[in-house]
Amino acid sequence: MIELENVAQSYGGERLLSDISLQLAPGSFHFLTGPSGAGKTTLLKLCYGELRPSAGQVRLFGADVSQMSRDDIAQARRRIGVVHQECQFLDHLPIHENIALPLTVSNRDTTAEAENLKELLIWVGLRSRAGALPPELSGGERQRAALARAIIMAPEVILADEPTGNVDWEMSQRLLQLLIELNRMGKAIVIATHDLNLIRAAKSQVSARVLRLKDGQVHAAGADL
């Protein structure tokens, strides 16, 4: 689905990532960890085509990113759901319209998708908050809304960048359960996190690989959880 082969990424002549090879197969679950500034967000951007590698090859669903047009990448990214570290919403729109924005942008009939949106709001526990504006939501509600928006196009891969970084432990567990459920549906999941307790909490529920970014390279942090 998504493959990185001997990938390097540099900024201003300084190399941040080097010689990274990674394969995200259907139904796989990965935790990506490492200290702040190690390059976790950069690696995720490479995985969804936001960045092109300075060296090496990134393939999205079999296609080499370096050979893809902007339209090609946009089409591929519809198959990838991204939960960004900082949730960005349009504050003048109610949260159900924010969640539906990917449908609008892709010219999908939001009326026809209304039932799916309703079910999605129930699944993330936001049905009663559907009409609320983003500034009225708590941090946990914003994170759940961000997850709902990321998966409304039924992506095959979900990349979550520190999805529990701004919420309490109880909400972290709730978000983790939602991501585990998606994995059990066959979705490939990558969670970038510095929270080792979150990784340990997943141990009895999901078979996951833990990858640690250190000195610009990915190291396996042990056997499957």
C-alpha positions in Angstrom: 0.0 0.0 0.0 2.6 2.5 1.1 6.3 1.7 0.7 9.5 3.6 1.5 12.7 2.3 0.1 16.1 3.8 1.2 14.4 7.2 1.8 16.2 10.3 2.9 14.9 13.7 3.7 16.9 16.9 4.1 16.1 20.5 5.0 18.4 23.3 4.1 21.2 20.9 3.3 20.8 19.2 6.7 19.7 15.6 6.6 16.8 14.8 9.0 16.0 11.2 7.8 18.3 8.8 6.1 18.1 5.3 4.6 14.6 4.5 5.8 12.8 1.5 4.4 9.2 0.8 5.6 6.2 -1.1 4.3 2.7 -0.4 5.4 0.7 -3.5 4.5 -3.1 -3.9 4.7 -4.2 -4.5 8.2 -0.8 -3.7 9.8 -0.5 -1.6 12.9 2.6 0.5 13.6 3.6 2.8 16.5 6.2 5.4 15.5 8.0 6.8 18.5 11.1 8.9 19.3 11.9 12.3 20.9 10.5 15.6 19.7 12.4 16.7 16.6 13.3 13.2 15.6 11.3 13.5 12.3 8.1 11.6 13.1 5.8 14.2 11.4 8.2 14.4 8.4 8.1 10.6 8.0 4.3 10.7 8.1 4.3 13.5 5.4 6.4 11.3 3.2 3.9 8.5 3.7 1.0 10.5 2.4 2.7 12.4 -0.4 2.9 15.8 1.4 6.7 15.7 0.9 8.7 14.1 -1.9 11.9 12.4 -0.6 15.3 14.0 -1.1 16.6 10.5 -2.0 15.1 7.0 -2.3 11.7 6.0 -3.4 8.2 6.4 -1.9 5.4 4.3 -3.5 1.7 5.0 -2.9 -0.4 2.1 -3.8 2.2 0.9 -6.3 2.9 4.3 -7.9 6.3 6.1 -7.5 5.6 9.5 -5.9 8.4 11.1 -8.0 6.5 10.1 -11.2 3.0 11.2 -9.9 1.3 14.5 -10.8 -0.3 16.7 -8.2 -3.7 15.3 -9.3 -2.4 11.7 -9.0 -1.2 12.4 -5.5 -4.5 14.0 -4.6 -6.3 10.9 -5.8 -4.0 8.6 -3.8 -4.5 10.7 -0.7 -8.2 10.0 -0.8 -7.2 6.5 0.2 -5.2 7.8 3.2 -6.8 9.4 6.3 -4.6 11.8 8.3 -5.2 13.0 11.9 -2.9 15.9 12.3 -1.2 16.9 15.5 -3.0 20.2 15.7 -6.7 19.9 14.7 -7.7 22.6 12.2 -11.4 23.3 11.7 -13.4 26.1 10.1 -14.8 27.8 13.2 -17.8 29.2 11.5 -19.1 25.8 10.4 -20.8 23.3 12.8 -18.7 20.2 13.5 -20.8 17.9 11.3 -20.1 20.1 8.3 -16.4 20.2 9.2 -16.3 16.4 9.2 -18.1 16.3 5.9 -15.7 18.7 4.2 -13.6 16.0 2.4 -16.8 14.8 0.7 -17.5 18.4 -0.4 -14.0 18.9 -1.7 -14.2 15.6 -3.7 -17.6 16.6 -5.1 -19.3 13.7 -3.4 -23.1 14.1 -2.8 -23.2 15.0 0.9 -27.0 14.4 0.9 -26.5 10.8 -0.2 -23.8 10.4 2.5 -26.0 11.8 5.3 -26.7 8.4 6.8 -23.0 7.4 6.8 -22.2 10.8 8.5 -24.8 10.2 11.1 -23.4 6.7 11.9 -19.9 8.1 12.0 -20.9 10.8 14.5 -22.5 8.1 16.7 -19.4 5.9 16.4 -17.0 8.7 17.7 -19.6 9.7 20.3 -20.4 13.1 18.8 -24.0 12.8 17.7 -25.2 15.2 20.4 -22.5 17.7 19.5 -23.1 17.6 15.7 -24.4 21.2 15.6 -21.7 22.7 17.9 -19.0 25.0 16.5 -15.4 23.9 16.8 -14.5 26.5 19.6 -17.3 25.0 21.7 -15.7 21.5 21.7 -13.4 20.1 24.4 -9.9 18.8 23.4 -11.1 15.2 23.3 -14.1 16.1 21.2 -11.9 17.9 18.7 -9.6 14.9 18.4 -12.6 12.5 17.8 -14.0 15.0 15.2 -10.5 15.0 13.6 -10.6 11.2 13.4 -14.1 11.2 12.0 -13.0 13.7 9.3 -10.0 11.6 8.5 -12.0 8.4 7.9 -15.2 9.8 6.2 -13.8 8.9 2.8 -13.3 5.3 3.9 -9.5 5.3 3.6 -7.4 2.2 3.5 -4.6 3.7 5.7 -4.9 6.0 8.7 -1.9 8.0 9.8 -2.3 9.7 13.2 0.3 12.3 14.4 0.3 12.5 18.2 -3.5 12.0 18.3 -3.5 11.8 22.2 -1.0 14.5 22.8 -3.5 17.1 24.1 -6.0 14.9 25.9 -6.2 13.1 29.3 -5.5 9.4 29.8 -9.2 8.4 29.7 -9.7 10.1 26.3 -6.4 8.7 25.1 -7.8 5.2 25.7 -11.0 6.0 23.9 -9.1 7.3 20.9 -6.9 4.2 20.9 -10.0 1.9 21.0 -11.4 3.7 17.9 -8.1 3.2 16.0 -7.9 -0.5 17.1 -11.5 -1.0 15.8 -10.5 0.5 12.5 -7.5 -1.9 12.3 -9.8 -4.8 12.9 -11.7 -3.7 9.9 -8.6 -4.2 7.9 -7.2 -0.7 7.9 -3.5 -0.1 8.1 -2.8 2.2 11.1 0.3 4.3 12.0 0.3 6.2 15.3 3.2 8.6 15.9 3.5 9.1 19.6 6.0 9.8 22.4 3.6 8.2 24.9 5.0 4.8 25.8 2.1 4.1 28.2 -0.3 4.3 25.2 1.8 1.7 23.4 1.9 -0.5 26.5 -1.9 -0.2 26.8 -2.3 -1.6 23.3 -0.3 -4.7 24.1 -3.1 -7.1 24.9 -5.4 -5.8 22.2 -3.5 -5.5 18.9 -0.4 -7.0 17.2 1.7 -4.0 16.4 5.2 -3.1 15.5 7.0 -0.4 17.4 9.4 1.7 15.3 11.7 4.2 17.0 13.2 7.1 15.1 16.7 7.9 16.3 19.6 9.7 14.6 17.5 10.0 11.4 16.9 6.2 11.1 14.1 3.8 12.0 14.9 1.0 14.5 12.6 -1.8 15.5 11.9 -1.3 19.2 11.2 -5.0 19.9 9.0 -7.8 18.8 5.3 -7.5 18.1 3.4 -6.2 21.1 
